[in-house]
Amino acid sequence: MDPLEWIGISASVLVLVSFCLRGEMRIRLISLVACVFFIVYGALIGALSIWLLNSLLIFVQTFFLTRHYLLAKAKATKNLVDDGLGDVGAADLTDVSAGGGDVDGDEV
């Protein structure tokens, strides 16, 4: 079998694997790798439709992977603030400035 066919078959197997996975990140990551294989395959056999479509799909997959990563990072940061591990807010300082107690809320 021609080595070029192995590249195309590998790309197709990666697409098949991505359909069998669960979780958006995994699916998109495997699909991104498959796109790279298809771009190489399409360029080597001179098939503009294959490498052009998969070149565009790389941007789509990268966009959604980046968006998912940034949303997960923002959610983790929000959870830190909600759990009291973030910065001290103005409401936390009002008890101290009013002279009602120390930072823990205990009488002085």
C-alpha positions as CSV (number, residue, x, y, z in Angstrom):
1,M,0.0,0.0,0.0
2,D,1.2,3.5,-0.8
3,P,2.5,5.5,2.2
4,L,0.2,8.4,1.2
5,E,-2.8,6.1,1.7
6,W,-1.6,5.4,5.3
7,I,-1.8,9.1,6.1
8,G,-5.4,9.3,4.7
9,I,-6.4,6.1,6.5
10,S,-4.9,7.4,9.8
11,A,-6.9,10.7,9.4
12,S,-10.1,8.7,8.8
13,V,-9.4,6.5,11.8
14,L,-8.9,9.6,14.0
15,V,-12.3,10.9,12.8
16,L,-13.9,7.6,13.6
17,V,-12.3,7.6,17.1
18,S,-13.5,11.2,17.7
19,F,-17.1,10.0,17.0
20,C,-16.7,7.3,19.7
21,L,-15.5,9.6,22.4
22,R,-17.4,11.5,25.0
23,G,-16.7,15.1,26.0
24,E,-16.3,18.1,23.8
25,M,-12.7,18.7,24.5
26,R,-11.6,15.2,23.6
27,I,-13.7,15.1,20.5
28,R,-12.3,18.5,19.3
29,L,-8.7,17.6,20.2
30,I,-8.8,14.3,18.2
31,S,-10.6,16.1,15.4
32,L,-7.9,18.7,15.3
33,V,-5.2,16.1,15.0
34,A,-7.2,14.4,12.2
35,C,-7.4,17.8,10.4
36,V,-3.6,18.0,10.4
37,F,-3.4,14.5,8.9
38,F,-6.0,15.4,6.3
39,I,-4.1,18.6,5.4
40,V,-0.9,16.7,4.8
41,Y,-2.7,14.0,2.9
42,G,-4.7,16.5,0.7
43,A,-1.5,18.5,0.0
44,L,0.5,15.5,-1.0
45,I,-2.1,14.1,-3.4
46,G,-3.0,17.6,-4.7
47,A,-6.6,17.6,-3.5
48,L,-7.5,21.2,-2.8
49,S,-10.9,20.4,-1.4
50,I,-9.4,18.1,1.3
51,W,-6.7,20.4,2.6
52,L,-8.6,23.6,2.2
53,L,-11.7,22.4,4.2
54,N,-9.5,20.9,6.9
55,S,-7.4,24.0,7.1
56,L,-10.6,26.0,7.9
57,L,-11.7,23.3,10.4
58,I,-8.5,23.8,12.3
59,F,-9.5,27.4,13.0
60,V,-13.0,26.3,14.0
61,Q,-11.6,23.6,16.4
62,T,-9.0,25.9,17.8
63,F,-11.6,28.6,18.4
64,F,-13.9,26.2,20.4
65,L,-11.0,24.6,22.3
66,T,-9.7,28.0,23.3
67,R,-13.2,29.2,24.3
68,H,-13.8,26.1,26.4
69,Y,-10.4,26.5,28.1
70,L,-11.0,30.2,28.9
71,L,-14.6,29.5,30.2
72,A,-13.2,26.7,32.4
73,K,-10.5,29.0,33.7
74,A,-13.0,31.8,34.4
75,K,-15.3,29.4,36.2
76,A,-12.4,28.1,38.3
77,T,-11.4,31.7,39.2
78,K,-15.1,32.5,40.1
79,N,-15.2,29.5,42.3
80,L,-12.1,30.7,44.2
81,V,-13.7,34.1,44.8
82,D,-17.0,32.5,45.8
83,D,-15.2,30.2,48.3
84,G,-13.6,33.1,50.0
85,L,-10.2,32.4,48.6
86,G,-10.1,35.5,46.4
87,D,-9.6,39.1,47.3
88,V,-11.2,40.6,50.3
89,G,-14.3,42.6,49.3
90,A,-15.5,46.0,50.7
91,A,-18.2,44.2,52.7
92,D,-15.5,42.3,54.6
93,L,-13.9,45.6,55.7
94,T,-17.0,47.3,57.0
95,D,-17.1,45.5,60.3
96,V,-13.5,46.5,61.1
97,S,-13.9,50.1,60.0
98,A,-17.0,50.5,62.1
99,G,-15.1,49.5,65.2
100,G,-17.4,46.6,65.8
101,G,-14.6,44.0,66.1
102,D,-11.6,42.5,64.5
103,V,-11.4,40.7,61.1
104,D,-12.9,37.5,62.5
105,G,-15.9,39.4,63.8
106,D,-15.0,38.9,67.5
107,E,-15.3,41.6,70.0
108,V,-12.1,43.4,70.9
